[in-house]
Amino acid sequence: YTAQLKKVYGASSLKAAAVGFVLVAVFMVAVYFIMGLAASFALGIYTALIVILLNLFEITLTLPGIAGIILSIGMAVDANVIIFARIREEMGTGKTVQSSIKIGFEKAFSAILDGNVTTLIAALVLGIMGSGTVKGFAQTLALGIVLSMFTALVITKQLLKALYALGLKNEKIYGVGKERKIISFLSKKAVFFGISIAVILGGFAVMGVNKASTGNALNYSLEFVGGTSTNVTFNEDMSIEDVDADVVPHIEAITGDGNVQTQKVAGTNEVIFKTRTLTVEERERFRDTMAEKFSVDAEKITAETISSTISKEMQSDAVVAILVASVFMLIYIWFRFKDIRFGTSAVLALLHDVLVVLAFYAVAKVSVSSTFIACMLTIVGYSINATIVIFDRIRENMAMMGKKDDLKEVVDRSISQTLSRSIFTSLTTFFMVASLYVFGVSSVREFALP
């Protein structure tokens, strides 16, 4: 069964990764010119290394594990974007290309280090305290973080030096940074806070309505609440890929739920379909559909109720692991930034992102399965990294503050200076996740969409 799952996830994920990688490479070259080309080569090396090490350490690649790799690819691109923005800023002050490359890497180092170490702390805590899918996520994320830092700080740097040595010295092919207009973000904070609070409270309100109408605040999958296991004997030996492509969509139309698990019985034409708990009417529709669409003998279709596979203990373990990871991240940020406001704000921003995605789960009625855990862990890792990059620039600008300087202006300037990085990194990660949504099977899409 594991091998069959890996075949399904592997085929779709490999195609998604290939498309996502090409989109990221094209984007990086289009935005950062010769530096983007170097980053694309480095990212290719990173991808090859992570595949080799996954095999070397014999790490089982689960869906949360794939999520960890996607997050680490996003962070690998992020590190390059931070470096390139710094190089362009230095060139904008009149420095030479060679000098700008050297200073750009030096100035970008603290943001890359803090962002990656903070996420690595979360991965280590989740790896020690988590179980099952959480541990798989932590393993691939930790491996990816170490590799992404190495490729960004070593391989990209050496590639840029090599390209420069080959004669590519014209500053136009690197791009010169321009002074950005400072946007007054904090003057609109009441609007931003109001929108966020409305979305989060709206999510809780919808959860209350769901609870009253269905008995559950969220659309829990069979892994959380149990469901129905239906055995169907087909007239031919269908591959698991064919089952997912041809049969599963009909079942999803009956259940209205994208979380359908398939399992072949070795040496037979029998396939087991696990879905949410089906009503008597839905079981009849299931039988009729199989008979009508695939000429299956309805008398050979059997169904039974199954219990949940994700226990309350596993759920609480995951929550506790995330909370402990958040505490350790807060302590690290407090230590590095010498100000408790940074750590507290980072954790609050992380909590905000998790609650907004939770609201989406409630409103869109996306199935809450093991992919939910993978999604939330990805949000936690990505959120803290994005926040740290901005905080690093605020810390740098605060060190140069004069007595007459207003902290509000320093924060607005810092956000404006890192705005392109925030947008570009989000876009490149979006390419990867969107590719997963387009090419993935149902369970993968249910991770990608939120």
C-alpha positions as CSV (number, residue, x, y, z in Angstrom):
1,Y,0.0,0.0,0.0
2,T,2.8,2.4,0.9
3,A,4.5,1.6,-2.5
4,Q,1.3,2.3,-4.3
5,L,0.8,5.6,-2.5
6,K,4.3,6.6,-3.3
7,K,3.7,5.8,-6.9
8,V,0.7,8.1,-7.0
9,Y,2.2,10.9,-5.0
10,G,5.5,10.5,-6.7
11,A,4.2,10.7,-10.3
12,S,2.0,13.7,-9.7
13,S,4.5,15.5,-7.4
14,L,7.4,14.9,-9.8
15,K,5.5,16.5,-12.6
16,A,4.4,19.4,-10.3
17,A,8.0,19.9,-9.1
18,A,9.3,20.0,-12.7
19,V,6.7,22.5,-13.8
20,G,7.2,24.6,-10.6
21,F,11.0,24.5,-11.0
22,V,10.8,25.8,-14.6
23,L,8.4,28.6,-13.6
24,V,10.7,29.6,-10.7
25,A,13.8,29.5,-12.9
26,V,12.1,31.6,-15.7
27,F,10.9,34.1,-13.0
28,M,14.3,34.4,-11.4
29,V,16.1,35.0,-14.7
30,A,13.4,37.5,-15.8
31,V,13.7,39.5,-12.5
32,Y,17.4,39.1,-11.6
33,F,19.1,38.6,-15.0
34,I,22.5,36.9,-14.6
35,M,22.1,36.5,-10.8
36,G,18.8,34.7,-11.5
37,L,20.6,32.3,-13.8
38,A,23.1,31.5,-11.1
39,A,20.3,31.0,-8.6
40,S,18.5,28.6,-11.0
41,F,21.7,26.5,-11.4
42,A,22.1,26.5,-7.6
43,L,18.5,25.5,-7.1
44,G,19.0,22.6,-9.6
45,I,22.0,21.4,-7.6
46,Y,20.0,21.8,-4.4
47,T,17.2,19.6,-5.9
48,A,19.7,16.9,-6.9
49,L,21.4,16.9,-3.5
50,I,18.1,16.6,-1.6
51,V,17.0,13.6,-3.8
52,I,20.4,11.9,-3.2
53,L,20.3,12.5,0.6
54,L,16.7,11.4,0.9
55,N,17.8,8.1,-0.6
56,L,21.0,7.9,1.4
57,F,19.3,8.4,4.7
58,E,16.3,6.3,3.5
59,I,13.8,8.9,4.6
60,T,10.2,7.7,3.8
61,L,8.6,10.4,1.6
62,T,5.1,11.0,2.9
63,L,2.8,13.9,1.8
64,P,3.9,16.0,4.8
65,G,7.5,15.2,3.8
66,I,6.8,16.6,0.3
67,A,5.4,19.7,2.1
68,G,8.7,20.0,4.0
69,I,10.6,19.9,0.7
70,I,8.4,22.5,-0.9
71,L,8.9,24.8,2.1
72,S,12.7,24.3,2.0
73,I,12.7,25.0,-1.8
74,G,10.8,28.2,-1.0
75,M,13.4,29.2,1.6
76,A,16.2,28.3,-0.8
77,V,14.8,30.8,-3.3
78,D,14.1,33.3,-0.5
79,A,17.8,33.3,0.5
80,N,18.8,34.1,-3.0
81,V,16.3,36.9,-3.3
82,I,17.5,38.4,-0.1
83,I,21.1,38.3,-1.3
84,F,20.3,39.7,-4.8
85,A,18.3,42.6,-3.3
86,R,21.3,43.5,-1.1
87,I,23.7,43.3,-4.1
88,R,21.4,45.6,-6.1
89,E,21.2,48.1,-3.2
90,E,25.0,48.2,-2.9
91,M,25.3,48.8,-6.7
92,G,22.7,51.6,-6.3
93,T,25.1,53.4,-4.0
94,G,27.8,53.4,-6.8
95,K,29.9,50.4,-5.7
96,T,31.4,48.1,-8.3
97,V,29.8,44.7,-9.2
98,Q,32.5,42.8,-7.5
99,S,32.4,44.8,-4.3
100,S,28.5,44.7,-4.3
101,I,28.5,40.9,-4.5
102,K,30.9,40.6,-1.6
103,I,29.0,43.2,0.6
104,G,25.6,41.8,-0.5
105,F,26.4,38.3,0.8
106,E,27.8,39.8,4.1
107,K,24.7,41.9,4.7
108,A,22.2,39.2,3.8
109,F,23.8,36.6,6.0
110,S,22.1,37.6,9.3
111,A,18.6,37.6,7.8
112,I,19.3,34.2,6.2
113,L,20.8,32.7,9.3
114,D,18.1,33.9,11.7
115,G,15.2,32.9,9.3
116,N,16.7,29.4,8.7
117,V,17.8,28.7,12.3
118,T,14.3,29.7,13.6
119,T,12.6,27.3,11.2
120,L,15.3,24.7,12.0
121,I,14.4,25.0,15.7
122,A,10.8,24.3,14.8
123,A,11.8,21.3,12.7
124,L,14.0,19.8,15.5
125,V,11.3,20.2,18.1
126,L,8.6,18.7,15.8
127,G,11.0,15.9,15.0
128,I,11.6,15.1,18.7
129,M,8.1,15.5,20.0
130,G,6.0,14.8,16.9
131,S,4.8,11.4,15.7
132,G,4.0,9.9,12.3
133,T,3.4,12.5,9.6
134,V,4.7,15.3,11.8
135,K,8.1,13.6,12.2
136,G,8.3,13.0,8.4
137,F,7.7,16.7,7.8
138,A,10.4,17.6,10.3
139,Q,13.0,15.3,8.8
140,T,12.7,16.6,5.2
141,L,12.4,20.2,6.4
142,A,15.5,20.0,8.5
143,L,17.5,18.4,5.7
144,G,16.1,21.0,3.2
145,I,17.0,23.9,5.4
146,V,20.7,22.9,5.9
147,L,21.0,22.2,2.1
148,S,19.2,25.5,1.2
149,M,21.6,27.6,3.3
150,F,24.6,25.7,1.8
151,T,23.4,26.2,-1.8
152,A,22.5,29.9,-1.3
153,L,25.6,31.0,0.7
154,V,28.2,28.8,-1.0
155,I,27.1,27.5,-4.4
156,T,25.3,30.7,-5.6
157,K,28.2,32.8,-4.4
158,Q,30.8,30.7,-6.3
159,L,28.6,30.7,-9.4
160,L,28.4,34.5,-9.3
161,K,32.1,34.8,-8.9
162,A,32.7,32.4,-11.8
163,L,30.3,34.3,-14.1
164,Y,32.1,37.6,-13.2
165,A,35.5,36.0,-13.8
166,L,34.3,34.9,-17.3
167,G,33.8,38.5,-18.2
168,L,30.2,39.2,-17.3
169,K,31.0,42.4,-15.5
170,N,28.5,44.9,-16.9
171,E,26.3,46.2,-14.1
172,K,23.3,46.3,-16.4
173,I,23.1,42.4,-16.5
174,Y,23.0,42.4,-12.7
175,G,20.5,45.2,-12.2
176,V,21.0,48.4,-10.2
177,G,18.8,48.9,-7.2
178,K,16.8,52.2,-7.0
179,E,15.7,54.1,-3.9
180,R,12.2,52.9,-3.1
181,K,9.4,55.2,-2.1
182,I,8.6,54.6,1.5
183,I,5.0,53.3,1.9
184,S,3.2,54.3,5.1
185,F,2.0,50.9,6.2
186,L,1.6,51.7,9.9
187,S,-0.8,54.6,9.1
188,K,-3.2,51.9,7.8
189,K,-2.7,49.5,10.7
190,A,-6.3,50.0,11.9
191,V,-7.6,48.9,8.5
192,F,-5.3,45.9,8.3
193,F,-6.0,44.8,11.8
194,G,-9.7,45.2,11.3
195,I,-9.7,43.0,8.1
196,S,-7.6,40.3,9.8
197,I,-9.8,40.3,13.0
198,A,-13.0,40.2,10.8
199,V,-11.6,37.2,8.8
200,I,-10.6,35.3,11.9
201,L,-13.8,36.0,13.8
202,G,-15.8,35.2,10.6
203,G,-13.9,31.8,10.5
204,F,-14.9,31.1,14.1
205,A,-18.5,32.1,13.4
206,V,-18.7,29.7,10.4
207,M,-17.2,27.0,12.6
208,G,-20.0,27.6,15.1
209,V,-22.6,27.3,12.3
210,N,-20.9,24.1,11.0
211,K,-20.9,22.6,14.5
212,A,-24.7,23.4,14.9
213,S,-25.6,21.9,11.5
214,T,-23.3,18.9,11.1
215,G,-21.9,18.3,14.6
216,N,-18.3,19.2,13.6
217,A,-16.8,22.6,13.4
218,L,-14.6,21.5,10.5
219,N,-15.0,19.0,7.7
220,Y,-13.1,16.2,9.4
221,S,-11.9,13.3,7.2
222,L,-12.2,9.6,8.0
223,E,-8.7,9.8,9.5
224,F,-10.1,11.9,12.3
225,V,-13.7,10.6,12.7
226,G,-13.7,7.3,10.9
227,G,-15.7,6.5,7.8
228,T,-16.8,3.8,5.4
229,S,-14.5,1.2,3.7
230,T,-16.0,-0.2,0.5
231,N,-14.5,-3.2,-1.4
232,V,-15.1,-3.2,-5.2
233,T,-14.1,-6.0,-7.5
234,F,-13.5,-4.7,-11.1
235,N,-13.6,-6.8,-14.2
236,E,-10.0,-5.9,-15.0
237,D,-6.8,-5.3,-13.0
238,M,-6.8,-1.5,-12.8
239,S,-3.6,0.3,-11.8
240,I,-3.8,2.6,-8.8
241,E,-3.2,5.6,-11.2
242,D,-6.2,4.5,-13.3
243,V,-8.4,4.1,-10.3
244,D,-7.5,7.6,-9.1
245,A,-8.0,9.1,-12.5
246,D,-11.2,7.3,-13.6
247,V,-13.0,6.0,-10.5
248,V,-12.3,8.4,-7.7
249,P,-13.9,11.4,-9.4
250,H,-17.2,9.5,-9.4
251,I,-16.9,8.7,-5.7
252,E,-16.0,12.3,-4.9
253,A,-19.2,13.4,-6.7
254,I,-21.2,11.2,-4.4
255,T,-19.5,12.2,-1.2
256,G,-18.9,15.8,-2.0
257,D,-15.5,15.3,-0.4
258,G,-12.1,15.2,-2.0
259,N,-10.6,12.9,0.6
260,V,-11.0,9.4,-0.9
261,Q,-8.3,6.9,-0.1
262,T,-7.6,3.9,-2.5
263,Q,-5.9,0.6,-1.8
264,K,-5.4,-2.3,-4.2
265,V,-5.6,-5.9,-2.9
266,A,-2.5,-7.6,-4.2
267,G,-3.1,-10.4,-6.8
268,T,-6.8,-9.5,-7.4
269,N,-9.0,-7.0,-9.2
270,E,-10.3,-5.8,-5.9
271,V,-9.9,-2.2,-4.8
272,I,-10.7,-0.8,-1.3
273,F,-12.1,2.8,-1.2
274,K,-12.1,4.6,2.1
275,T,-14.4,7.6,2.4
276,R,-16.2,9.6,5.1
277,T,-19.1,7.8,6.6
278,L,-21.7,7.1,3.9
279,T,-25.4,7.2,4.4
280,V,-27.6,4.3,3.2
281,E,-28.6,6.4,0.2
282,E,-25.0,7.2,-0.6
283,R,-24.0,3.6,-0.4
284,E,-26.8,2.7,-2.9
285,R,-25.6,5.5,-5.2
286,F,-22.0,4.1,-4.9
287,R,-23.2,0.6,-5.9
288,D,-25.3,2.0,-8.8
289,T,-22.4,4.1,-10.1
290,M,-19.9,1.3,-10.0
291,A,-22.4,-1.0,-11.8
292,E,-23.4,1.6,-14.4
293,K,-20.0,3.1,-15.2
294,F,-17.7,0.1,-14.8
295,S,-20.0,-2.9,-15.2
296,V,-19.2,-4.1,-11.7
297,D,-21.3,-6.9,-10.1
298,A,-23.1,-4.9,-7.4
299,E,-23.6,-8.1,-5.4
300,K,-19.8,-8.3,-4.9
301,I,-19.6,-4.7,-3.5
302,T,-19.2,-4.8,0.3
303,A,-19.0,-1.9,2.8
304,E,-18.1,-1.6,6.5
305,T,-17.6,1.2,9.0
306,I,-14.0,1.9,10.0
307,S,-12.6,3.8,13.0
308,S,-10.4,6.9,12.9
309,T,-6.6,6.4,12.4
310,I,-5.5,9.8,13.9
311,S,-6.2,9.4,17.6
312,K,-6.9,12.2,20.0
313,E,-3.5,11.5,21.5
314,M,-1.8,12.1,18.1
315,Q,-3.8,15.3,17.6
316,S,-2.8,16.6,21.0
317,D,0.9,15.6,20.4
318,A,1.0,17.6,17.2
319,V,-0.6,20.7,18.9
320,V,1.8,20.4,21.9
321,A,4.8,20.1,19.6
322,I,3.8,23.2,17.7
323,L,3.3,25.2,20.9
324,V,6.7,24.1,22.3
325,A,8.4,24.9,19.0
326,S,6.8,28.4,19.1
327,V,8.2,28.9,22.6
328,F,11.7,28.0,21.6
329,M,11.4,30.2,18.5
330,L,10.3,33.1,20.7
331,I,13.3,32.6,23.0
332,Y,15.7,32.5,20.0
333,I,14.3,35.6,18.5
334,W,14.4,37.4,21.9
335,F,18.1,36.4,22.3
336,R,19.1,37.4,18.7
337,F,17.1,40.7,18.6
338,K,17.6,41.7,22.3
339,D,14.0,42.8,22.4
340,I,11.0,40.7,23.6
341,R,8.7,42.8,21.2
342,F,10.3,41.0,18.2
343,G,9.7,37.5,19.6
344,T,6.2,38.3,20.7
345,S,5.2,39.9,17.4
346,A,6.7,37.0,15.4
347,V,4.6,34.5,17.3
348,L,1.5,36.6,17.1
349,A,2.0,37.0,13.3
350,L,2.4,33.2,13.1
351,L,-0.8,32.7,15.1
352,H,-2.6,35.1,12.8
353,D,-1.5,33.2,9.6
354,V,-2.6,29.9,11.1
355,L,-6.0,31.3,12.2
356,V,-6.7,32.8,8.7
357,V,-6.0,29.5,7.0
358,L,-8.2,27.8,9.6
359,A,-11.0,30.2,8.7
360,F,-10.5,29.1,5.0
361,Y,-10.8,25.5,6.0
362,A,-14.1,26.3,7.8
363,V,-15.6,28.4,5.0
364,A,-14.5,26.3,2.0
365,K,-15.2,23.0,3.9
366,V,-11.9,21.6,2.8
367,S,-11.4,18.1,4.2
368,V,-9.4,18.1,7.4
369,S,-7.1,15.1,7.1
370,S,-3.4,14.3,7.6
371,T,-2.8,17.0,4.9
372,F,-4.3,19.5,7.4
373,I,-1.3,18.9,9.7
374,A,1.1,19.2,6.8
375,C,-0.5,22.5,5.7
376,M,-0.4,24.0,9.2
377,L,3.2,23.0,9.8
378,T,4.1,24.6,6.4
379,I,2.3,27.8,7.4
380,V,4.2,27.9,10.7
381,G,7.6,27.4,9.1
382,Y,6.9,29.9,6.2
383,S,5.4,32.5,8.4
384,I,8.2,32.7,10.9
385,N,10.8,32.9,8.1
386,A,9.1,35.7,6.3
387,T,8.7,37.7,9.5
388,I,12.3,37.3,10.5
389,V,13.6,38.8,7.3
390,I,11.6,42.0,7.9
391,F,12.6,42.1,11.5
392,D,16.3,41.8,10.5
393,R,16.0,44.9,8.4
394,I,14.2,46.8,11.2
395,R,17.0,45.8,13.6
396,E,19.6,47.1,11.1
397,N,17.8,50.4,10.6
398,M,17.2,50.8,14.4
399,A,20.9,50.6,14.9
400,M,21.3,53.7,12.7
401,M,18.4,55.6,14.3
402,G,19.1,59.1,15.5
403,K,17.4,60.6,18.5
404,K,15.0,62.5,16.3
405,D,14.0,59.5,14.2
406,D,10.6,58.0,14.8
407,L,10.3,54.2,15.2
408,K,7.2,54.2,13.0
409,E,9.2,55.7,10.1
410,V,11.9,53.2,10.6
411,V,9.4,50.3,10.5
412,D,7.7,51.7,7.4
413,R,11.1,52.1,5.7
414,S,12.1,48.6,6.6
415,I,9.0,47.0,5.3
416,S,9.2,49.1,2.1
417,Q,12.9,48.0,1.6
418,T,12.0,44.3,1.9
419,L,8.7,44.5,0.0
420,S,10.0,43.2,-3.3
421,R,11.6,40.3,-1.5
422,S,8.3,39.5,0.3
423,I,6.4,39.6,-3.0
424,F,8.9,37.7,-5.1
425,T,9.5,34.9,-2.5
426,S,5.7,34.5,-2.1
427,L,5.4,34.3,-5.9
428,T,8.1,31.7,-6.4
429,T,6.6,29.5,-3.6
430,F,3.2,30.0,-5.1
431,F,4.5,28.6,-8.4
432,M,5.5,25.4,-6.6
433,V,2.3,25.0,-4.7
434,A,0.0,26.0,-7.6
435,S,1.8,23.3,-9.7
436,L,1.0,20.8,-7.0
437,Y,-2.7,21.9,-7.1
438,V,-2.9,21.6,-10.9
439,F,-1.1,18.3,-11.3
440,G,-1.6,16.6,-7.9
441,V,-4.1,13.9,-6.9
442,S,-7.1,14.9,-4.7
443,S,-5.3,14.6,-1.4
444,V,-2.3,16.6,-2.7
445,R,-4.7,19.3,-3.9
446,E,-6.3,19.4,-0.5
447,F,-2.9,20.4,0.9
448,A,-2.0,22.8,-1.9
449,L,-5.2,24.9,-1.9
450,P,-5.1,26.1,1.7
